[in-house]
Amino acid sequence: QVESNFSSSLSRETTVVQAVQKVAPTVVAITTEVESQNPFSWVATGLSSSEGSGVVIDSAGVVLTNAHVVEGAIRITATFSDESVAEAEIVGLAPELDLAILQLSRDTPSPAVDVGHSDDLLLGETVVAIGNPFGLGHTVTTGVISAIDRPLQTEERIYQNFIQTDASINPGNSGGPLINANGEVIGI
């Protein structure tokens, strides 16, 4: 690379770019397989798959994701940005918080994210979402914190203490990290 291109790329390394470069290696695309049910029978008829995201929170291969991404899965795989793949198993599930902890089957240490705090968030603060929307692989969206401590009512229950952001979140982003400008996870 020519020196002028190198200095030019350095000047484009904004705070957001630096945060993404720090966190991206810790984000995994999660693929699950679940048994499919024939609606006219109690017998499983095959397998179907779905996709989501997760983030490594401990170098021993501990991944944090949303519970709805992995509930009912009979097989879970995690793919890193370098295309390396690891099998995973659920070691903790908190459906009431929509959180799950996975353990990767991996011989080498995994890059781990820094965990920040969500108790001192600022309205308007820049945030970045990294995930696997639509199964397309690592995708980055940016936005700001629009509100904090939001409730969300679904058919099953009311979730509390959500961070509202205007960063684009699409199917498959579930389980991926929401990070601050320091590259720390502040939400899932």
The 8 nearest C-alpha neighbors of each residue, nearest first, counted from 0:
[[1, 2, 4, 5, 3, 6, 8, 7],
 [0, 2, 4, 3, 5, 6, 7, 8],
 [1, 3, 5, 4, 6, 0, 7, 8],
 [4, 2, 6, 5, 1, 7, 0, 8],
 [5, 3, 7, 1, 2, 6, 8, 0],
 [4, 6, 2, 8, 3, 7, 9, 1],
 [5, 7, 9, 3, 8, 4, 2, 10],
 [6, 8, 4, 10, 5, 9, 3, 11],
 [9, 7, 11, 5, 10, 6, 4, 12],
 [10, 8, 6, 12, 11, 7, 5, 4],
 [9, 11, 7, 8, 12, 6, 13, 5],
 [12, 10, 8, 9, 13, 7, 16, 6],
 [13, 11, 9, 16, 10, 17, 14, 8],
 [12, 14, 16, 15, 11, 17, 10, 18],
 [13, 15, 17, 16, 180, 18, 12, 181],
 [14, 16, 18, 13, 17, 180, 19, 127],
 [17, 15, 13, 19, 12, 18, 14, 20],
 [16, 18, 20, 14, 15, 19, 12, 21],
 [19, 17, 182, 15, 21, 16, 20, 181],
 [18, 20, 16, 22, 21, 17, 23, 15],
 [21, 19, 17, 18, 23, 22, 16, 24],
 [20, 22, 18, 19, 23, 17, 182, 24],
 [21, 23, 19, 25, 24, 20, 112, 182],
 [22, 24, 25, 26, 19, 20, 21, 80],
 [25, 23, 22, 26, 80, 110, 79, 21],
 [26, 24, 55, 110, 23, 111, 22, 54],
 [27, 25, 54, 23, 24, 53, 55, 79],
 [28, 26, 79, 53, 78, 77, 52, 54],
 [27, 29, 52, 78, 77, 131, 51, 53],
 [30, 28, 77, 51, 52, 50, 76, 27],
 [31, 29, 50, 76, 75, 49, 51, 77],
 [32, 30, 75, 48, 49, 74, 72, 50],
 [31, 33, 48, 74, 72, 47, 73, 46],
 [34, 32, 72, 47, 46, 73, 71, 48],
 [33, 35, 46, 45, 43, 47, 36, 32],
 [36, 34, 45, 46, 43, 44, 47, 33],
 [35, 37, 43, 44, 38, 42, 34, 41],
 [36, 38, 40, 39, 44, 43, 35, 42],
 [39, 37, 40, 36, 41, 42, 35, 43],
 [40, 38, 37, 41, 36, 42, 43, 44],
 [39, 41, 37, 42, 38, 36, 43, 44],
 [42, 40, 43, 37, 36, 39, 38, 44],
 [43, 41, 40, 44, 36, 37, 39, 35],
 [42, 44, 36, 35, 45, 34, 37, 41],
 [43, 45, 36, 35, 37, 42, 46, 34],
 [46, 44, 35, 34, 43, 47, 36, 33],
 [45, 47, 34, 35, 33, 32, 48, 44],
 [48, 46, 33, 32, 35, 34, 45, 49],
 [47, 49, 32, 31, 33, 46, 30, 50],
 [48, 50, 31, 30, 32, 47, 51, 68],
 [51, 49, 30, 29, 171, 134, 31, 48],
 [50, 52, 171, 29, 173, 172, 68, 28],
 [53, 51, 175, 28, 174, 29, 130, 131],
 [52, 54, 64, 175, 174, 27, 63, 26],
 [53, 55, 26, 62, 63, 25, 27, 175],
 [56, 54, 62, 111, 25, 61, 57, 112],
 [55, 57, 111, 112, 62, 61, 54, 63],
 [58, 56, 61, 111, 59, 55, 60, 62],
 [57, 59, 109, 111, 60, 108, 110, 61],
 [58, 60, 57, 108, 61, 109, 103, 102],
 [61, 59, 103, 58, 109, 102, 57, 62],
 [60, 62, 102, 57, 55, 101, 56, 59],
 [63, 61, 55, 101, 54, 100, 56, 53],
 [62, 64, 100, 54, 53, 99, 55, 101],
 [65, 63, 174, 53, 99, 98, 66, 100],
 [66, 64, 98, 174, 97, 68, 67, 99],
 [65, 67, 98, 97, 99, 68, 69, 94],
 [66, 68, 70, 65, 69, 97, 94, 98],
 [67, 69, 66, 65, 51, 70, 173, 174],
 [70, 68, 72, 67, 66, 71, 31, 65],
 [71, 69, 67, 72, 66, 68, 92, 94],
 [70, 72, 33, 69, 73, 34, 32, 67],
 [73, 71, 33, 32, 69, 74, 70, 31],
 [72, 74, 33, 32, 71, 75, 34, 31],
 [75, 73, 32, 72, 31, 76, 33, 88],
 [74, 76, 31, 87, 30, 86, 88, 32],
 [77, 75, 86, 30, 87, 85, 29, 31],
 [76, 78, 29, 85, 28, 27, 84, 86],
 [79, 77, 84, 28, 27, 83, 82, 29],
 [78, 80, 27, 82, 81, 83, 84, 26],
 [79, 81, 82, 24, 137, 78, 27, 23],
 [80, 82, 79, 83, 24, 78, 84, 27],
 [83, 81, 79, 80, 78, 84, 77, 27],
 [84, 82, 79, 81, 78, 85, 80, 77],
 [85, 83, 78, 77, 82, 79, 76, 86],
 [86, 84, 77, 76, 104, 105, 103, 87],
 [85, 87, 76, 104, 103, 75, 77, 84],
 [88, 86, 103, 75, 102, 76, 104, 101],
 [87, 89, 101, 102, 90, 75, 103, 86],
 [88, 90, 101, 91, 100, 102, 87, 99],
 [91, 89, 101, 100, 88, 102, 92, 99],
 [92, 90, 100, 99, 89, 93, 101, 98],
 [91, 93, 99, 94, 98, 66, 100, 90],
 [92, 94, 98, 95, 96, 97, 99, 66],
 [95, 93, 97, 96, 66, 92, 98, 67],
 [94, 96, 93, 97, 158, 98, 156, 66],
 [95, 97, 94, 98, 93, 158, 66, 65],
 [98, 96, 94, 66, 65, 95, 93, 67],
 [99, 97, 65, 66, 93, 96, 64, 92],
 [98, 100, 92, 66, 64, 65, 91, 63],
 [99, 101, 91, 63, 62, 90, 89, 92],
 [102, 100, 89, 62, 88, 90, 61, 87],
 [103, 101, 61, 87, 88, 60, 62, 90],
 [102, 104, 87, 60, 105, 86, 85, 61],
 [105, 103, 86, 85, 87, 102, 106, 60],
 [104, 106, 107, 103, 85, 60, 108, 86],
 [107, 105, 108, 104, 109, 59, 103, 60],
 [106, 108, 105, 109, 59, 60, 58, 104],
 [107, 109, 58, 59, 110, 60, 106, 105],
 [108, 110, 58, 60, 111, 107, 59, 55],
 [109, 111, 25, 58, 24, 108, 112, 55],
 [112, 110, 55, 56, 58, 57, 25, 109],
 [111, 113, 56, 25, 22, 55, 114, 183],
 [112, 114, 183, 184, 115, 111, 182, 56],
 [115, 113, 184, 183, 112, 185, 116, 56],
 [114, 116, 183, 184, 185, 113, 117, 179],
 [117, 115, 118, 185, 119, 114, 184, 120],
 [116, 118, 185, 120, 119, 115, 186, 162],
 [117, 119, 116, 120, 185, 121, 115, 147],
 [118, 120, 117, 121, 116, 115, 122, 185],
 [121, 119, 117, 118, 122, 124, 147, 116],
 [120, 122, 124, 123, 119, 144, 147, 146],
 [123, 121, 144, 124, 145, 146, 120, 143],
 [122, 124, 143, 144, 121, 145, 125, 146],
 [123, 125, 143, 121, 144, 122, 126, 120],
 [126, 124, 143, 142, 123, 180, 179, 144],
 [127, 125, 179, 143, 142, 178, 141, 124],
 [126, 128, 141, 178, 177, 140, 142, 179],
 [127, 129, 177, 140, 139, 176, 141, 178],
 [130, 128, 139, 138, 175, 176, 127, 137],
 [129, 131, 172, 175, 52, 137, 138, 132],
 [130, 132, 136, 171, 172, 137, 134, 28],
 [133, 131, 171, 172, 134, 170, 169, 135],
 [132, 134, 171, 135, 170, 131, 169, 50],
 [135, 133, 132, 131, 136, 50, 171, 51],
 [136, 134, 133, 131, 132, 137, 138, 171],
 [137, 135, 131, 134, 138, 28, 132, 130],
 [136, 138, 131, 130, 129, 80, 139, 135],
 [137, 139, 130, 129, 131, 136, 140, 132],
 [138, 140, 129, 128, 127, 137, 141, 130],
 [141, 139, 128, 166, 127, 167, 129, 138],
 [142, 140, 127, 166, 126, 128, 139, 143],
 [143, 141, 166, 165, 126, 125, 164, 127],
 [142, 144, 125, 123, 124, 126, 164, 145],
 [143, 145, 164, 123, 122, 124, 146, 163],
 [144, 146, 164, 163, 122, 143, 123, 165],
 [147, 145, 163, 144, 162, 122, 149, 148],
 [146, 148, 162, 149, 163, 161, 160, 145],
 [160, 147, 149, 161, 162, 150, 159, 146],
 [150, 148, 161, 160, 147, 159, 162, 151],
 [149, 151, 159, 158, 160, 161, 148, 152],
 [152, 150, 158, 157, 159, 153, 149, 161],
 [151, 153, 157, 156, 158, 150, 154, 155],
 [154, 152, 155, 156, 157, 151, 158, 150],
 [153, 155, 156, 152, 157, 151, 158, 95],
 [156, 154, 153, 157, 152, 158, 95, 151],
 [157, 155, 153, 152, 154, 158, 151, 95],
 [158, 156, 152, 151, 153, 159, 150, 155],
 [157, 159, 151, 150, 152, 156, 160, 96],
 [158, 160, 150, 161, 149, 151, 157, 148],
 [148, 161, 159, 149, 150, 162, 147, 158],
 [162, 160, 149, 148, 159, 163, 150, 147],
 [161, 163, 147, 146, 148, 149, 164, 160],
 [162, 164, 146, 145, 144, 147, 161, 149],
 [165, 163, 144, 145, 166, 143, 142, 162],
 [164, 166, 142, 143, 167, 145, 163, 144],
 [167, 165, 142, 141, 164, 140, 168, 128],
 [168, 166, 140, 165, 169, 141, 142, 128],
 [167, 169, 172, 166, 170, 128, 132, 140],
 [168, 170, 132, 172, 171, 167, 133, 173],
 [171, 169, 132, 172, 133, 173, 168, 51],
 [170, 172, 132, 51, 131, 133, 173, 50],
 [171, 173, 130, 132, 131, 175, 169, 170],
 [174, 172, 171, 51, 175, 52, 65, 170],
 [173, 175, 64, 65, 52, 53, 187, 172],
 [176, 174, 52, 53, 130, 172, 173, 187],
 [177, 175, 187, 184, 129, 128, 178, 186],
 [176, 178, 128, 186, 127, 187, 184, 185],
 [179, 177, 184, 183, 127, 185, 126, 182],
 [178, 180, 126, 181, 182, 183, 127, 125],
 [181, 179, 182, 18, 15, 14, 126, 125],
 [182, 180, 179, 183, 18, 14, 178, 17],
 [181, 183, 18, 180, 179, 178, 22, 21],
 [184, 182, 115, 113, 114, 178, 181, 179],
 [185, 183, 178, 114, 115, 177, 186, 176],
 [186, 184, 117, 115, 178, 116, 177, 183],
 [185, 187, 177, 184, 176, 178, 117, 162],
 [186, 176, 174, 175, 177, 64, 185, 65]]
